[in-house]
Amino acid sequence: MKENNFVFIESVQKDSTDQLQINSMNPAALITMDSSLFIQARQIEARQKEQKRLQESIRIARYKERLAQKRKVDTNNIPYLKVEPNSSQAKLFSEDYSIQFNTYKYDVQKSVKTERVFVESAQILKTEQEKTQKEYSKLIGGDWYMGAFILAVLLYIFVQLRYRKHLTRFALAIISYQASFNIFRNLNMVIQQIAFQLNLIFLICSGILLNQLAEYYNFTVVGLSQTQFIVAGFLVPLTYIIYKPVISKIVGFLSMEQKAFDEYNFNTMLYLKIFGLILLPVTLMISYLHSVNPEILFKATLIIAVIMGVMWFLRTILIFIRKGISIFFLILYLCALEILPLLVLVKFLYE
């Protein structure tokens, strides 16, 4: 008990001695001590702010890198996204907190705002996209396209100058069933000549479009050289033009509905002829109009093809109804002899 009292008395005496030493210090010394503590606190606060700023900079840099990789842009051309490991700057806090971490160097001046990073990187991305678009346009505009385009344009000029009235009737026939039926009923040598030349235009333009799609989306068939692949692009529509009338004749003969299938085949080829005329300016713009993105023209062509496909299907239903043929028979014919071979061809190309 006496020992405990003695320790307590010693601690009281020590505290009182320290208090006497503090009281005995002059005011200038006390102010110096307070200012040093204040400076240390401000330094710690500044280091905390520096850590937050650096973490935010790293987050922005990584986000912009992911965005650039997603859009396939070379980040080496973006000066504000260059990051390099730098272990010498890993220590950002004092030893009081004992915090160390690995970071990356982010080359942005303190006075530059974060918005500048987004603005300049967006401009670089836009420039890269325009450059890529021009490269694709140059790629799509190959030398052999020129000869095919000249042939298609000469055929169109010949038809337009010599058979303008009949060409107008063909264009009206895809809208009016009566106009289409009148042309089918009054088939003659002149109409057959126009049909043959329009089929050539469709064959050339559809073959060019298939090759443009393959080059733009980097589609190739294993085992085919570039020349063979170009020829195959023209053989696909040629095969369809030959296959369609033959299979219609066979089915019409077997079902004893020859007239119905002849009219159906005539209307089908009629829509293909008009679609070929639409493809002529579209393929020309894809190859030589570099100010327009080819993908926009591809999508526009797809929309036009879908619209004309719906019109063709409605016209087909109307023909079969007027001839008294079952719609079930029509659907069975389309699925078995037209859609199924197309699916087989698509599967073959993908494999």
C-alpha positions, 0 to 999 in steps of 0.5 A: 500500500505504501509503495502504491502511494509512493508511485502515485506521488511520483507521477503527480510530481512528474506531471506538475514538473512538466506543467511547470516547464511548459508554464516557464516557457516564453510565449514565442516558444509556445507559438512555434510549437503550435505552428509546427503541429499545424504545418504537420496537419496541413501536410497530412491533409495535402497528402490525402488530397494528392492521393485522392487526385491521383486515384481519380486520375488513374481511374479516368486513365484506365476507363479511357484505355478500356474505351480505346481498346473497345473501339480498336484505337491505338492508345499510343497516339493519345498523349493523355492516356500514356501510363508507365510504372514508376515505383519511385512515386509509390510513397505518397504518405508519411511514415505516420500512416505507413501506407505504400501502394503501386501507382502509375504516372499520369501525365496531366498538368495540375492546371488542366481540367479533367474535361480536356482529357475527354474532349481531346480523346473524343477528337482522336477517336473521331479522327481514327474512325474517319481514317478507317472509313476512308481506308475501307472506302479505298479498299472497296473501290478496287480496280476490277469494280470499274469495268463491272460498273462501266458495263452496268451503266452502259446497259442501263443507259441503253435500256433507258434510251431505247425502252424508256416507256417499257421501263416505266411500266416495269417500275409501275408493275411492282406496285400495281398488280394490274400493270404486272398482269398486263405485262405478263399477258402481253409478253413479246420479244421487246419485253424479253429483251428488256428483261434480259438486260435488266437481269444482267444489271441485277447480276452485276450489281448483286455480285458487286454488292456481295463482294463489297460486303465480304471485303468490308466485314473481312469475310473469306472462304477457306480454300478460295483465292481472291479471284475465285472468291470474286467469281463466286460472288457473281455465281451466287445470283446467277445460280438463283436466276437459273434455279428459280425458273427451272424449279417453278416450271417443274413444280407447276408441271407436277401440280398442273398449275403451270400458269400460276407458277409462270406468273409467280416466276415472272413477278419474282424476277420483276422484283429482282430486276427493279432491285438491281436498278436500285443497287446500281447507284448504291454500289457506286456510292459505296465504292467511290463516295468516300464521304458516306460511311459504307455501313449506312449504305449497307443498312439502307440496302437491307431496309429496301430489300426487306420492303421489296421482299414484303411486297413480293410475298403479298403479290405471291399470295394474291396470285395464288389466291386468284388462281385458287391454290391453297396458301398451305401449298404455297408455304410448303413450296417456299420452305422446301424449295426456296428457303431450305436451299438458301439456309444450306448455302449459308451453313456451307459458307459459315463452315 
